[in-house]
Amino acid sequence: MNARDLLPADAKYFRYSGSLTTPPCSEQVDWFVLQQPVMFSIDQIARVRGIMGTNARPTQARNGRYLLQAVDG
């Protein structure tokens, strides 16, 4: 499977500095989040979880971190 095939045609994104969602929950991780949601079936999600596992912690507060929006260049 090529992960690029899962991206929408409009691949604009938000970027922010955060941390890992699994132990050791280290800081200094740059996250890129698509602005346009990608839809998956329950079966597809189950298959990805079978490979990747699940997140180990809930969403964290922004705590003053900047949320950056990509723009067309």
N, C-alpha and C positions, 0 to 999 in steps of 0.2 A: 504494500500500500504506500502510495506517495502522499504525504501529508499536504503537499501543495495542491493536490486535487480537491482538498476539502475547503480551500479558501474561496470566499465569494469573489466575484469579478471586481467589486469595489473593496479593496483591501486596506482602507483607511483604518487607523488605529489610535488608541490612547496609549501613552507610556507613563510608567511611574516606577519609582524605586521602592522596593519592598523587601520581602524575605521569602525563604522557602516555606512551603506549606506542609512539609514533612520534617521530622527531626533531622538535623539539629535546629531547624527554623532559623538558619543563618540569615543575617542582613546582607545588604549589598547585592541584591538580585534585581535586575531590570525586567519589568513585566511589560509585555506588549499585548493589549486587549483589542480585538477587532471592534470597530464601531457598529458594524452590521452583524447581528447574531447569525450563527450557523446552526441550522436545525439538524438534529440527529434522532434516529429512532431509538427506542428503548434497547433493542438488540445491539445496535451500534455502540451505545454507551456501555452496555454490559461487556462487550468485547474489549473496549478500551480499558475499562476498569480491570479486566482480567490480565491485561498487560501491565498497566501502570499502577494499579492499586487505587486507593481513595485518598483524599486529603486528610491530614491528621489534625487539622485545627480549623476553627471557624474564621470567617472574615474578620480582619482587624481594622481598627479605626485608622483614618488617614494620618493622624498625629502630625499635622503640619506639612506632610510631604506634598510636593507639587504633582498635579495631574496634567500631563502635556497632551495636546491634541495634534496629530499629524495633519499637515495641510499639503495641498498640491504644490509642487515646486515648479 
